[in-house]
Amino acid sequence: MHRTAHLDTFARDHLPPPDQWPELIFDLPELQFPERLNCAWELLDRWVETGQGDRTCVIGAGAGAGGDSGEAGIRWTYAELQAEANRIANVLVQDLGVVPGNRVLLRGANTPQLAACWFAVMKAGAIAVATMPLLRAKELVQVIDKAQVTHALCDAALAQELETARAQCPVLTRVCLFRSDAADGLEARAERQSARFDNVDTASDDCALIAFTSGTTGQPKGTMHFHRDVLAICRCWPVHCLRARADDVFIGSPPLAFTFGLGGLLLFPLSVGAAAVLLEKASPELLLPAIAKHRATVCFTAPTSYRAMAAALTAASKGSVQGGSVDLSSLRKCVSAGEALPAATRQLWKDTTGIELIDGIGATEMLHIFISHTEETARPGATGRPVPGYRACVVDDEGREVPRGTVGKLAVQGPTGCRYLADERQAKYVRQGWNLTGDAYLVDADGYFVYQARTDDMIISGGYNIAGPEVESALLAHPAVAECAVVGVPDDERGQLVKAFVVLKPGAAGADDEAALVKAMQDFVKATIAPYKYPRAIEFRASLPRTETGKLQRFRLREA
């Protein structure tokens, strides 16, 4: 490993043992990285340095219909984003005492301000720990404790849950709010700082971000990615499969706290000098008019959203909804990821818009997409082939490659790979130098990888990863619940639905009105953990299937 620039060596000290790392591959010429590397220079500063700082970089579209929030929108050039990131980096270092290697929690919806905060953390040589805006205090506590987060930059609108979590986390010493009028808010502090900042001379293998994924136990896993990893994902899938241009305008729904969103809506557009529209809210009914308003050319969202948008476009064309048709003539590329893309959804979107979806599978552990295709090589029902820079195969339980047409475990290698933060689950994810993603696949006769299912208890619903045991834990706190089990069940629109099987306590209040009790339990879960994790279906049972030793048999519930 190279000489670190981190004065706080927590991240490097808690990397997995070297013999538990996956084999890393840097076969492509563009994946030969220097020892010293700060990804902020490559993605942001170099455009200014080469005289292209006046190009539009990020657009803040707001939260309302069509992307309007009722306030003046933000439209920053590369030079303006650089200046804002530099001021915030100065705030981090001079006002808040951040030193290289400190973990800085980022909490906010997709906005230019959040993008500036992310780059400021990179420039300061700290480590970004981005969190979903919907996370509750309980979940934030887990992240803060696991990563030993010392500082936080938080949107003022989302401060309450963080303050609740902070009371339980003495390690979190400094919190600064942005999009705030307060005298000690980030904007006021930044105004007093210089627009110049000398990036910390980080090593290419210094940790740049810790991205959290829940896993199947509900205990979050922190995946550690280096500065070189950030650039590696920009030089593989986007170059060979997406093939974006500098005049493109990116838009989409995934939060920047998801690596799918971080790549698709910030890293990839900036890597080619393009522009990104950052929507605070991007439900299908808001995403469609925003595409039209901003003349977006590249869209990133989940299959569920494409299906809903196709239905809305069809209804509008028939005059069955108000507002008339939406002009999507600017749109030229659409990317689907976050969950398996059904062949019917691919065809529906193509019939509606004429655009062939680019499908891909990625993982938080791998940082972004590693199997995909181009529009020309798309095949209904198949994810695609390994992205240049990566290799993949399907193996059995012993790690032996299985014949084509045989279902097995997906194994991947490339320039990125799984490095969990101080987590014994590293040994399960990485075996014999391969990353085992937890997906069941087969390879067809033409070498296309075809998704079958998840190999663990993770539920993927509407593009979100949801751990069944975490939902169970929330439900078990309800006064009427004696036992419960949560599984994913197939659903045409969302891919999977979160379904709970509940055994009520004897004499439980409200048991005589099942519909009201179901709603009460759903609301209870929404108030306990992130609302998108709530069980959309609840079935009451007298008992749950268990083994003789008392272990819950979730597979029997899925079969039912």
WOVENBEL-V83472 format. One line per field, one symbol per residue. ss: DSSP state (H for helix, E for strand, L for the rest). burial: # if it has 16 or more other ideal C-beta (glycine too) atoms within 10 Angstrom, else .. A space follows every 10 residues. Layout:
BEGIN
ss->???
burial->???
END
This chain:
BEGIN
ss->LLLLLLLLLH HHHLLLLHHH LLLELLLLHH HLLLLELLHH HHHHHHHHHL LLLLLEEEEE LLLLHHHLLL LLLEEEEHHH HHHHHHHHHH HHHHHLLLLL LLEEEEELLL LHHHHHHHHH HHHLLLEEEE ELLLLLHHHH HHHHHHHLLL EEEEEHHHHH HHHHHHLLLL LLLEEEEELL LLLLLHHHHH HLLLLLLLLL LLELLLEEEE EEELLLLLLL EEEEEEHHHH HHHHLLHHHH HHLLLLLLEE EELLLLLLHH HHHHHHHHHH HLLLEEEELL LLLHHHHHHH HHHHLLLEEE ELHHHHHHHH HHHHHHHLLL LLLLLLLLLL LLEEEELLLL LLHHHHHHHH HHHLLLLEEE EELLLLLLEE EELLLLLLLL LLLEEELLLL EEEEELLLLL ELLLLLLEEE EEEELLLLLE LLLLLHHHHE ELLEEEEEEE EEELLLLLEE EEEELLLEEE ELLEEEEHHH HHHHHHLLLL EEEEEEEEEE ELLLEEEEEE EEEELLLLLL LLLHHHHHHH HHHHHHHHLL HHHLLLEEEE LLLLLELLLL LELHHHHHHL
burial->.#.###.#.# ##.###...# .#.....#.. #.#...#### #####.##.. ..#..##### ###..##.#. ...####### ########## ###.##.#.# ########## ########## ########## ########## ####.##### ######.##. ##..##..#. .#..###### .....##.## ..#...#.## .######### ######.#.# ########## #########. ##.#...### ########## ########## ########## ##.#.##### ####.##### ########## .##..#.... .....#.#.. #.######## ##..##.### .##.###### ########## ###.#..##. .######### #####..... .#.....### ########## ###..#..## #..####### ###....### #..##.#### ########## #####..#.# #.######.. #..####### ##.#...#.. ......##.. ##.###.### ..###..#.# ...##..... .#.#..#...
END
